[in-house]
Amino acid sequence: MPFLVPSSTELMAATIESLRRHRIVIWGKHGVMARSDVSIKRAADRVEYAETAAKYEYLNLSAGEGGEGLSADELRLICKTFGVQQAFF
């Protein structure tokens, strides 16, 4: 999400709307919020996964090696293989 003032009603409303569509929301220049229909632990795990991915991306960039990530075709194949329904790719 783009930057919104911390603790503002605008941030709250945008977060609620975003969490209706996504399991984790990254607040521009502020932090993250995650949800889970299973447990609070599952939501916390999602935050930790995002932090770990960001750490490794930072290390790659610091070493002068930008990560190329998965292609759209590779992501589609993974989703098809594991039966993940999604609307991004």
Secondary structure as the mmCIF struct_conf table of DSSP 4:
data_model
#
loop_
_struct_conf.conf_type_id
_struct_conf.id
_struct_conf.beg_label_comp_id
_struct_conf.beg_label_asym_id
_struct_conf.beg_label_seq_id
_struct_conf.end_label_comp_id
_struct_conf.end_label_asym_id
_struct_conf.end_label_seq_id
TURN_TY1_P TURN_TY1_P1 PRO A 6 SER A 7
HELX_RH_AL_P HELX_RH_AL_P1 THR A 9 ARG A 21
BEND BEND1 ARG A 23 ARG A 23
STRN STRN1 ILE A 24 TRP A 27
TURN_TY1_P TURN_TY1_P2 GLY A 28 HIS A 30
STRN STRN2 GLY A 31 ALA A 34
BEND BEND2 ASP A 37 VAL A 38
HELX_RH_AL_P HELX_RH_AL_P2 ILE A 40 SER A 62
TURN_TY1_P TURN_TY1_P3 ALA A 63 GLY A 64
HELX_RH_AL_P HELX_RH_AL_P3 ALA A 72 PHE A 82
TURN_TY1_P TURN_TY1_P4 GLY A 83 GLY A 83
BEND BEND3 ALA A 87 ALA A 87
#
